[in-house]
Amino acid sequence: MLLTSLAFAQTTIEFWHSHSPVEETIDALAEAFNESQGDYRVIPRYIGNYQEGAIKLIAALGADNQPVLFDAEVTVFPRLVEEGTLLDLSDLAAGLAPEMVSDFFPALWQYGELQGERYGLPWDMAVPVLFYNATAFRQLGIEVPKDWDAFEAAAARLTTRQTTGFIDVTAAFLFEMMVMSRGGQIVTDDGMPNFDSPEAIESLELLMRLADERHSLVRSFGELEAALVDFVRTKGMMAFASIGFWPQGQRYTIAFEAGAAPIPNSGDATVPLVEGQLVVVKGASEEERQGAFAFWRFLMEPEHIKTWVEASFYLPPRRSAVPLLEPWYAEDPNRRAGLDQIEHAAPRPRIGAYAIWQGYLEEAIELSLKRGVAAEVALREAQQRAESEVR
């Protein structure tokens, strides 16, 4: 009878996430939190990828059946804030010890702040890295490219009758990566589209050369899983993706040794932070809001960050977790490809409209790569489409 009463006294925190490959780890962390205290019970639920998750959240809001805690993809996050869908967590964050706040990597901690308030909490953040067929690189004596000229040369050398040097996934975040690596921006600091900047044109022209010379295999963002299969089957020797793909890709690369490295860049150029933010959805009670934050605090303990990073390969949000991870990183230096870029990590565009604009950008990239439309022309058209929505 007593156990039943305690169960009813607990506040339930339904947590929707998009991390199928590490679902067991998330379940285990939630269960450990549930056993560590008696006030809250977190119930994780995998709801599909980020796109599917956003659609399900919108549907749930309409039916008043939304979760308490939600894993919001970083381009969806600003739109949810602008639409008033999320609860402000500023007062709870203000209660954190100063030494804990200063322990966070700045870019990861600051990401959750929008419109002068805190709506997001760091947990599942990553950066793009270069995945490559280390066996082929070693056989041909090719060094991992550190700039775009070397990357283009490597793609040419790796291309044969049976394979291409590079699998080009036309995802907006990967194109942003190329632009940012040149010191450019896809969206300006004042929130205006900047799709036809010199850095963007130069990036797309590079991709066009690789496609025209058949040194790349072009895949749309919707074909991301197919691109992974292409890499595993050695149809392509290099590809860019979030470091979070490493566990999934390594599981299937039996025929060769896979490698991961920082992206090519020019000096101190930035790299985009990708993946998600933990947010509390409008409609949650004060007890639920407090419980969601308490669970996040639990996840931010260095030993729990260690558990999470070793399963997911995401970035450790706090510096104090890195020493705990050093033995794991030392076992395979490829695992550091994300961490080695963390000091140069920067936000993706932080305005709600970009959730739509990035579709225009991806269409422009495909127009150039698949139909031969000049980079400047395709990007200018995408720029005009985005600008028409600003006016």
C-alpha positions, -999 to +999 in steps of 0.1 A: +000+000+000+029+024+009+046+017-025+014+024-043+010+057-025+046+067-034+041+058-070+010+081-072+030+109-055+056+109-082+054+134-111+057+116-145+080+132-171+074+119-205+105+124-226+104+122-265+137+117-283+151+108-317+180+085-308+172+049-318+208+036-320+213+045-283+178+040-270+189+014-245+214+039-230+187+065-227+164+041-210+192+031-186+200+067-177+163+074-171+160+043-149+190+053-129+175+088-123+142+073-113+159+051-087+180+080-074+151+099-060+114+095-054+098+127-067+099+122-104+097+093-129+111+099-164+096+078-192+116+080-224+100+073-258+117+071-292+094+089-317+114+086-350+140+109-365+141+146-359+118+154-388+093+128-376+096+140-341+088+176-350+056+165-369+045+144-339+050+172-315+029+196-336+002+169-338+004+163-300+001+200-293-031+202-313-045+173-293-032+185-260-012+153-257+024+167-257+054+154-238+070+173-209+106+170-222+114+171-259+145+166-280+143+195-304+165+195-335+185+228-336+167+244-366+133+235-352+143+249-317+142+286-327+108+282-344+094+265-313+107+295-292+092+321-316+058+303-316+057+303-278+057+265-276+084+261-250+087+271-213+113+295-201+140+277-179+160+309-170+151+308-133+161+272-130+194+278-148+201+308-126+201+285-096+231+265-109+264+270-092+286+294-110+314+268-112+291+244-129+281+270-155+317+279-162+325+242-166+303+240-198+319+244-232+307+280-240+292+273-274+272+243-261+259+262-230+250+294-250+231+275-277+200+273-255+196+310-250+172+328-273+154+362-270+173+369-238+160+338-220+170+301-217+147+276-235+172+249-244+196+227-224+227+210-239+229+172-240+229+157-275+251+181-296+276+172-322+296+186-351+302+173-386+333+152-392+350+137-423+345+099-424+369+082-447+381+047-458+413+045-439+423+013-456+422+029-490+440+060-478+468+039-464+471+018-496+473+049-518+495+069-494+469+097-491+470+120-461+437+130-445+429+164-462+431+194-440+419+220-465+395+219-495+422+218-522+437+187-506+401+173-502+394+178-539+427+161-549+420+132-526+386+127-541+402+125-575+428+100-565+403+078-547+379+076-577+381+044-598+358+025-621+341+008-591+340+037-566+339+074-562+361+095-540+333+113-522+296+107-512+280+141-514+248+143-492+230+175-502+220+184-466+218+220-456+239+215-424+267+200-445+266+229-469+267+253-440+297+234-428+315+241-461+306+278-460+315+283-423+349+265-429+357+294-453+347+320-428+313+327-443+277+326-430+245+312-445+224+336-424+238+369-413+239+381-377+208+402-383+188+372-395+189+377-432+195+349-457+230+350-472+228+320-496+246+337-525+277+349-506+311+344-522+318+316-497+286+298-506+292+301-544+328+288-540+315+259-519+289+249-545+313+253-574+336+228-557+308+203-553+299+208-590+334+201-601+335+169-582+301+158-596+310+169-632+343+149-630+325+119-615+346+121-584+314+122-562+282+103-558+253+128-551+227+118-526+198+139-513+193+144-475+164+120-478+188+094-490+210+097-459+206+060-450+215+050-486+246+072-484+257+052-453+252+020-472+272+034-501+301+041-477+299+007-461+299-010-495+329+011-506+310+029-533+325+061-519+356+067-499+348+099-481+316+114-466+307+141-442+282+135-414+276+142-377+300+124-354+269+108-340+268+085-371+301+069-360+287+040-339+262+031-366+287+033-394+315+015-376+292-014-369+290-022-406+324-014-419+337-049-417+356-050-450+378-020-442+390+003-415+370+035-411+385+068-400+370+100-387+388+134-388+380+171-384+366+188-415+388+207-439+390+243-429+408+276-434+426+285-401+403+293-373+370+290-392+340+277-374+321+244-376+283+242-371+268+225-340+242+200-350+216+177-335+194+189-306+184+208-275+164+194-246+133+216-241+103+217-218+070+220-238+042+244-231+015+228-210+038+212-185+030+219-149+055+235-126+062+201-110+069+187-144+091+216-154+111+211-122+113+174-128+125+178-163+153+201-152+162+177-124+166+150-149+188+172-171+209+180-140+213+142-135+224+138-171+250+165-166+269+147-139+304+139-154+300+101-149+266+102-167+281+123-195+308+097-198+282+070-202+263+090-228+293+100-249+308+065-250+275+052-264+265+081-287+299+097-296+283+131-291+302+160-276+307+161-238+289+193-226+312+198-196+350+201-195+351+180-162+338+150-181+367+150-206+393+135-182+369+106-175+367+100-213+404+102-220+410+065-217+381+059-242+394+085-266+429+070-263+416+035-274+407+050-308+419+085-318+391+087-344+367+092-315+382+126-309+372+140-343+343+158-328+360+169-295+389+183-315+366+209-331+346+219-300+365+251-294+355+263-330+319+251-328+292+277-335+254+278-338+235+270-369+211+298-380+190+307-350+158+321-365+126+301-370+123+309-407+155+289-414+136+256-408+118+265-441+147+283-459+171+253-456+147+235-480+153+262-506+190+258-501+189+221-505+169+224-537+194+249-551+223+225-544+205+197-562+197+220-592+234+226-596+246+191-590+219+172-609+208+196-636+240+217-641+225+251-631+253+275-624+261+278-587+255+316-586+222+313-604+208+285-582+219+301-550+205+335-561+171+319-567+172+304-532+182+337-518+153+355-535+128+329-523+140+333-487+141+371-490+105+372-503+094+358-469+113+384-449+095+414-466 
